[in-house]
């Protein structure tokens, strides 16, 4: 056995979803994630992971995030910050390359 080969590490898809969702929720201006409009995805997705879809293809992660944003901040700026922070979190925490982080703004909350 090669002394430098200790075996493989696998990352569950739910771990990637959790990283993406929690990172997103910590961005100022993000009120929540939004459940997928796809009924099938809503049935098979855990409630705590709603609004985030992760696809892993050839060691590259592709993320789609449905968000509800506050009306107080610029949508483009908040979306860009989500993309940067989610990409960085996945890269640094699990060492995978991020192909894309797509933000889908599903609702804007206006304060009374």
C-alpha positions in Angstrom: 0.0 0.0 0.0 1.3 3.5 -0.9 1.9 5.4 2.3 0.5 8.6 0.7 -2.8 7.0 -0.2 -5.1 6.9 2.8 -8.3 6.3 0.8 -11.1 8.5 -0.5 -13.2 11.2 1.1 -16.8 11.6 -0.1 -19.0 14.6 0.6 -22.8 14.0 0.8 -24.9 16.2 -1.4 -26.8 17.3 1.7 -23.6 18.7 3.1 -23.1 20.9 0.0 -26.7 22.0 0.2 -26.4 23.0 3.9 -23.2 24.9 3.2 -24.9 26.8 0.4 -28.1 27.5 2.3 -26.5 28.6 5.6 -24.0 30.8 3.8 -26.9 32.4 1.8 -28.9 33.1 4.9 -26.0 35.0 6.5 -25.8 37.5 3.6 -27.4 40.8 4.6 -30.6 41.4 2.7 -31.5 37.7 2.4 -34.8 37.0 4.3 -35.1 33.3 3.5 -34.7 30.7 0.8 -37.8 29.9 -1.2 -39.1 26.4 -1.9 -38.7 25.0 -5.4 -41.8 25.5 -7.7 -41.2 21.9 -8.8 -43.6 19.7 -6.8 -41.4 16.6 -7.1 -38.4 18.5 -5.6 -40.6 19.8 -2.8 -41.6 16.2 -1.9 -38.1 14.7 -1.9 -36.3 17.7 -0.4 -35.8 18.0 3.4 -37.6 21.1 4.7 -34.3 22.6 6.1 -32.8 22.4 2.6 -35.7 24.0 0.6 -34.7 26.5 -2.0 -31.2 25.1 -2.7 -30.3 22.6 -5.5 -26.8 21.3 -5.9 -25.5 19.2 -8.7 -22.1 17.6 -8.5 -20.6 16.7 -11.9 -17.0 15.7 -12.5 -15.9 17.2 -9.2 -17.5 20.5 -10.0 -20.4 21.9 -8.0 -23.3 23.7 -9.7 -25.7 25.5 -7.3 -29.2 27.0 -7.8 -30.6 29.1 -4.9 -34.1 30.5 -4.7 -34.2 33.5 -2.4 -36.5 36.0 -0.8 -34.8 39.3 -0.4 -35.4 42.5 1.5 -36.5 45.5 -0.5 -34.0 47.7 1.4 -30.9 46.6 -0.6 -29.9 46.4 -4.2 -30.9 43.0 -5.7 -27.8 42.8 -8.0 -25.4 43.6 -5.1 -27.0 41.1 -2.8 -27.1 38.4 -5.5 -23.4 38.9 -6.3 -22.5 38.7 -2.7 -24.4 35.4 -2.3 -22.6 34.0 -5.4 -19.2 35.0 -4.1 -19.7 33.8 -0.5 -21.3 30.5 -1.5 -18.6 29.8 -4.0 -15.8 30.6 -1.5 -17.5 28.6 1.3 -17.8 25.4 -0.9 -14.2 25.8 -2.2 -12.6 26.4 1.2 -14.7 23.9 3.2 -14.7 20.9 0.9 -12.1 21.8 -1.7 -14.4 21.4 -4.7 -14.4 23.6 -7.7 -17.6 25.6 -8.2 -18.9 25.8 -11.7 -21.8 28.2 -11.1 -24.0 29.7 -8.4 -27.3 30.8 -9.9 -29.5 33.1 -7.8 -33.3 33.0 -8.5 -35.0 35.9 -6.7 -38.5 34.5 -6.0 -39.9 37.3 -3.8 -39.0 40.7 -2.3 -40.3 41.6 1.1 -41.4 45.2 1.6 -41.5 46.3 5.2 -44.7 47.9 6.4 
